[in-house]
Amino acid sequence: MTLRSTFAIAIVFAAAATPALAQSRQDTPMGPVLRASVTVSSDVVRIGDLVDNAGSASQIAIYRAPDLGTTGSLRVAQVLDTLRVHQVIGVDTHGLSEVSVTRSSRALSSKDIETQVAKALERRNGLGDAANLSITFERDLRDIQLDVSNTGDMRPTVIRYDSRSSRFDVLFEIQNDTGAPTRLRFTGTAVETVEAAVLARNAERGEVLRASDVTIERRPKAEVGPDVATRTRSVGMQLRRSVRAGQALKAGDLAKADLVTRDQSVTLVYDTPGLYLTGRGKALEGGTDGDTVSILNLQSKRTIQGVVIGPGQVSVAIAVPRSSTVTAALADPAPPASNPPEKAE
């Protein structure tokens, strides 16, 4: 047999052996392999949580799990020592030095808890909507971590509220997959609040409020009363009394801003179909739209009455016998007619 023939036979055998070798490697079970990070749901860490292909030792608990919702670490050298005790050897560590272990949980944020308490108290014993309730807890409220088996909703089973003291006591139950429900109890105070317009500075009677003068705050409803003013209704209004900074405004504190002020020069307007006349006057008192005010006619020096119709404008009614004397009447309005004499008997 020639050298060339021998080489050809060797190639054929090698080609035939390659698939068989690959299949043999696939059929051979892999050894145990250490994981870099794991998440556990129970209160213990088992060998199977840390090691792939751990075989019959997978269910053996070897460490206490971290607290709910937290993460801890294990030194690989320590893990290997523990595994040898349970006859798990030859573990492939991939060169790791530590293994990260996280305890899964169901988190209840403090905001979620506050929302659930407010919903439980909504419209109870005189309270209003949940969105308007200010909740203060007796103890500092923090996020709560529950076991993942607690899959149910927070369901209030006991709700107590005293409207005189504003105190509440609410008990929730959460159904879980393991048996008895988890119970959570919260106590504190609940107060209904309303949105109030609050002065940002001291303001005197008669001042007209600007946007920068008024802020919005939520105040206890019992404190501000039912006639609390809103910011929208406050800006552009005139104060009927002096108000200190930080005070909540009430509807009774506000009035429409004067369109005419005392001692202001005003325009007297006489307006009838087909005739429109104006004159000059001096306001003897202030007034807003629609108010009747006293005006000094600057031409006749007589006091007349008129109705405020705009900024610096007062409408006057003039009793005149003929249209030809209207202009003169505006300068000196006629006095009201006297009572007719009684008929002699």
C-alpha positions in Angstrom: 0.0 0.0 0.0 1.4 3.4 -1.0 1.8 6.4 1.4 -0.9 8.2 -0.5 -3.4 5.4 0.0 -2.7 5.3 3.7 -3.2 9.0 4.1 -6.6 8.8 2.3 -7.8 6.0 4.6 -6.8 8.1 7.6 -8.8 11.0 6.4 -11.9 8.8 5.9 -11.6 7.4 9.5 -11.1 10.9 10.9 -14.2 12.2 9.1 -16.3 9.3 10.3 -15.1 9.7 13.9 -15.8 13.5 14.2 -19.6 13.3 14.4 -19.4 10.4 16.8 -17.0 12.4 19.1 -19.3 15.4 19.0 -22.3 13.3 19.9 -20.3 11.7 22.8 -19.5 15.1 24.2 -23.2 16.2 24.0 -24.3 13.0 25.8 -21.7 13.6 28.6 -23.4 15.7 31.4 -21.7 19.0 32.2 -20.1 19.6 35.6 -21.4 22.0 38.2 -21.1 25.7 37.3 -21.2 28.6 39.7 -23.5 31.5 38.9 -22.3 35.1 39.2 -25.6 36.4 40.5 -28.8 34.9 41.7 -32.3 36.0 43.0 -34.1 33.9 45.6 -37.7 34.2 46.8 -37.4 32.2 50.0 -35.6 33.0 53.3 -32.8 30.5 52.5 -30.3 30.0 49.7 -30.0 26.5 48.3 -27.2 24.8 46.4 -29.3 24.8 43.3 -29.7 28.5 43.5 -25.9 29.1 43.4 -24.8 26.2 41.2 -26.1 24.9 37.8 -26.0 21.1 37.4 -25.7 20.5 41.1 -27.7 17.2 40.8 -29.3 15.7 43.9 -27.8 18.3 46.2 -29.7 21.2 44.6 -32.4 21.4 47.3 -29.9 21.5 50.2 -30.2 24.9 52.0 -26.8 26.3 52.9 -27.2 30.0 53.7 -29.8 32.4 55.1 -31.1 34.7 52.4 -30.7 38.5 52.6 -33.5 40.6 54.0 -36.5 41.2 51.7 -35.7 43.5 48.8 -31.9 43.6 49.6 -28.8 42.2 48.0 -25.8 40.5 49.7 -22.6 38.8 48.5 -20.8 35.6 49.1 -17.1 34.9 48.8 -16.5 32.2 46.2 -13.9 30.5 48.5 -16.4 30.3 51.2 -19.0 28.9 48.8 -16.6 26.2 47.6 -15.8 25.1 51.1 -19.5 24.7 51.9 -20.2 22.8 48.7 -17.4 20.3 49.5 -19.1 19.5 52.7 -22.1 18.3 50.7 -19.9 16.4 48.2 -20.3 19.0 45.4 -16.8 19.2 43.9 -15.2 20.2 40.7 -17.3 23.4 40.4 -16.4 25.7 37.5 -16.2 29.2 39.0 -15.3 31.1 35.8 -12.7 33.0 37.8 -15.4 34.7 40.0 -14.4 36.0 43.4 -17.9 36.8 44.7 -21.5 35.8 44.1 -24.3 38.3 44.3 -27.5 37.1 46.1 -30.8 39.2 45.9 -33.9 38.5 47.9 -37.0 39.2 45.8 -40.0 41.0 47.4 -43.2 42.9 46.9 -42.6 46.5 47.7 -45.3 48.8 49.1 -44.1 52.4 48.8 -45.0 54.9 51.5 -46.9 56.9 48.9 -49.0 53.8 47.9 -49.8 53.2 51.5 -50.9 56.8 52.1 -53.1 56.6 49.0 -54.8 53.4 50.2 -55.5 54.9 53.6 -57.0 58.0 52.1 -59.2 55.8 49.9 -60.3 53.8 52.9 -61.3 57.0 54.7 -63.0 58.7 51.8 -66.4 60.3 52.6 -66.3 58.6 56.0 -67.8 60.5 59.0 -67.9 63.9 57.2 -64.6 63.6 55.3 -64.5 64.5 51.6 -62.7 63.0 48.6 -59.6 61.0 49.1 -57.6 63.5 47.0 -58.4 66.3 49.5 -57.3 64.4 52.6 -54.1 65.2 54.4 -52.8 62.1 56.1 -50.3 62.1 59.0 -49.2 58.8 60.4 -48.5 58.2 64.1 -45.2 56.5 63.3 -42.7 57.5 60.6 -44.0 55.8 57.4 -41.4 54.0 55.3 -41.6 51.6 52.3 -42.6 48.1 53.3 -41.1 44.9 51.8 -43.4 41.9 51.7 -42.7 38.3 50.7 -43.5 37.7 47.0 -46.2 35.2 48.1 -48.4 38.3 49.1 -50.1 38.6 45.7 -53.5 40.1 46.8 -54.6 43.7 46.9 -54.5 45.9 50.1 -58.1 45.4 51.4 -59.3 47.4 54.4 -61.1 45.2 56.8 -61.4 47.6 59.8 -61.8 51.3 59.4 -62.3 53.7 62.3 -62.3 57.5 62.2 -63.2 60.1 64.9 -64.2 63.4 63.4 -63.7 65.2 66.7 -60.1 64.2 67.1 -59.4 63.5 63.4 -57.8 60.2 64.4 -58.0 57.1 62.2 -57.2 53.4 62.7 -57.2 51.3 59.6 -56.4 47.5 59.3 -55.6 46.0 55.9 -55.4 42.4 54.8 -53.3 41.1 51.8 -54.0 37.6 50.6 -51.0 35.4 49.9 -50.2 32.0 48.4 -49.2 30.3 51.7 -52.2 30.6 53.9 -53.3 33.2 56.4 -53.4 36.8 55.0 -50.8 39.4 55.9 -52.2 42.1 58.1 -51.0 45.7 58.1 -52.3 48.3 60.6 -51.9 52.1 60.3 -52.9 54.9 62.8 -52.7 58.7 62.6 -54.8 61.7 61.8 -56.7 62.7 58.6 -57.8 66.2 57.8 -59.8 67.4 54.8 -58.1 70.3 53.0 -59.1 72.8 50.3 -57.1 74.9 47.8 -56.9 78.4 49.2 -55.6 81.7 47.8 -53.0 83.1 50.3 -51.5 86.5 50.4 -47.7 86.6 49.7 -47.4 90.1 51.3 -49.2 92.4 53.7 -51.9 94.3 51.8 -54.1 97.3 52.8 -57.8 97.9 52.3 -58.5 99.2 48.8 -55.5 97.6 47.1 -56.1 95.7 43.9 -54.4 92.2 44.0 -51.9 91.3 41.3 -50.9 87.7 40.3 -47.6 88.1 42.2 -49.6 88.9 45.4 -51.4 85.6 45.6 -50.2 82.1 46.0 -52.0 78.7 46.3 -51.8 76.5 49.4 -53.8 73.6 50.7 -55.3 74.5 54.1 -57.6 72.6 56.5 -61.2 73.1 55.5 -62.2 73.6 59.1 -59.7 76.4 59.4 -60.6 78.5 56.3 -64.3 77.9 56.3 -66.7 77.3 53.4 -66.2 80.7 51.7 -62.5 80.4 51.0 -61.4 82.3 47.9 -59.5 80.7 45.0 -56.6 82.3 43.2 -58.5 82.8 40.0 -61.3 84.7 41.8 -58.7 86.8 43.8 -56.4 88.3 41.2 -57.7 91.6 40.0 -60.0 92.0 42.9 -59.9 94.8 45.5 -59.5 94.2 49.2 -62.3 95.3 51.5 -60.0 95.1 54.6 -56.3 94.9 55.4 -54.9 91.3 55.2 -51.6 90.0 56.5 -49.1 87.9 54.5 -49.9 84.2 54.9 -53.6 84.7 55.5 -56.1 82.7 53.4 -58.5 85.0 51.6 -62.2 84.7 51.9 -64.9 85.7 49.4 -66.0 88.4 51.8 -62.6 90.0 51.8 -62.8 90.8 48.1 -64.8 93.1 45.9 -64.6 94.2 42.3 -61.9 96.8 41.8 -63.2 100.4 41.6 -63.4 101.8 38.1 -63.9 105.2 39.6 -62.0 106.5 42.7 -62.7 109.4 45.1 -61.5 112.8 43.7 -60.9 111.3 40.3 -61.7 113.3 37.2 -64.4 111.4 35.3 -66.3 111.6 32.1 -70.0 112.2 32.3 -71.9 110.3 29.6 -75.4 111.0 28.3 -76.3 108.3 25.8 -79.8 107.9 24.3 -80.9 106.7 20.8 -79.6 109.2 18.3 -77.7 111.4 20.9 -74.4 110.9 22.7 -73.0 113.7 24.8 -70.1 113.9 27.3 -69.0 116.3 30.0 -66.5 116.5 32.9 -67.0 115.8 36.5 -65.2 114.9 39.8 -66.0 111.7 41.7 -67.0 112.3 45.3 -66.8 108.6 46.1 -65.4 105.4 44.5 -67.3 102.7 42.8 -67.1 99.7 40.6 -69.1 98.7 37.5 -72.8 99.3 38.2 -72.4 101.3 41.4 -74.3 104.6 41.8 -71.9 107.3 42.9 -72.0 111.0 43.6 -70.3 113.3 41.0 -69.5 117.0 41.1 -70.4 118.6 37.8 -67.4 120.8 37.2 -69.3 123.2 35.0 -72.4 123.8 37.2 -70.7 123.0 40.5 -73.7 120.9 41.5 -73.7 117.3 42.8 -75.4 114.7 40.7 -75.8 111.0 40.7 -74.5 108.6 38.1 -73.8 105.0 37.4 -70.3 103.7 36.9 -70.0 102.2 33.4 -66.3 101.9 32.8 -62.9 103.2 34.0 -63.4 106.9 34.7 -66.8 106.9 33.1 -70.2 107.7 34.7 -73.5 107.5 33.0 -76.0 110.3 33.9 -79.7 110.6 33.2 -80.8 114.1 32.3 -84.4 115.3 32.5 -84.9 117.9 29.7 -88.0 119.3 28.1 -86.7 119.8 24.6 -83.7 118.3 22.7 -82.4 121.8 21.9 -81.5 122.2 25.6 -79.7 118.9 26.2 -76.3 120.3 26.0 -77.1 122.9 28.6 -78.8 120.3 30.8 -75.7 118.2 30.8 -73.8 121.2 32.1 -76.5 121.8 34.7 -78.9 118.9 35.1 -82.4 119.8 36.0 -83.5 119.1 39.5 -86.1 116.4 40.0 -89.7 117.5 39.6 -91.5 118.6 42.7 -94.7 116.9 43.9 -97.8 118.3 42.2 -100.0 120.5 44.4 -102.9 118.9 46.0 -106.3 119.6 44.4 -108.3 122.2 46.4 -111.5 121.0 47.6 
